[in-house]
């Protein structure tokens, strides 16, 4: 496989489904909610 070349072109740049991060501590009154959606080439 020496000298093999791969050529690719990204046609569109979308975002994945939003991921919700939820943190909570028992009996402390602490909760935190955060979300992100990572970019994914389609």
C-alpha positions in Angstrom: 0.0 0.0 0.0 2.9 2.3 -0.4 2.2 5.4 -2.4 -1.6 5.1 -2.0 -3.4 8.5 -2.2 -6.9 9.3 -0.9 -8.7 12.4 -2.2 -11.9 13.6 -0.6 -14.2 16.6 -0.8 -16.6 17.7 2.0 -19.9 18.7 0.3 -21.8 19.9 3.4 -21.0 20.7 7.0 -23.9 19.9 9.3 -24.3 19.5 13.0 -25.2 16.3 14.9 -28.2 16.0 17.1 -27.8 18.0 20.3 -26.4 16.1 23.3 -27.7 17.2 26.7 -25.3 16.9 29.7 -27.1 16.9 33.0 -25.3 16.8 36.4 -26.9 16.5 39.8 -25.7 16.0 43.3 -28.0 14.4 45.8 -29.2 16.4 48.8 -27.1 19.4 47.8 -29.5 21.4 45.7 -26.9 21.3 42.9 -27.9 20.6 39.3 -26.2 21.7 36.1 -27.5 21.4 32.5 -25.3 21.9 29.4 -25.7 21.0 25.8 -23.6 20.9 22.7 -23.8 19.6 19.1 -20.7 18.6 17.4 -20.0 19.4 13.7 -20.1 16.4 11.4 -19.3 16.3 7.7 -22.2 14.7 5.8 
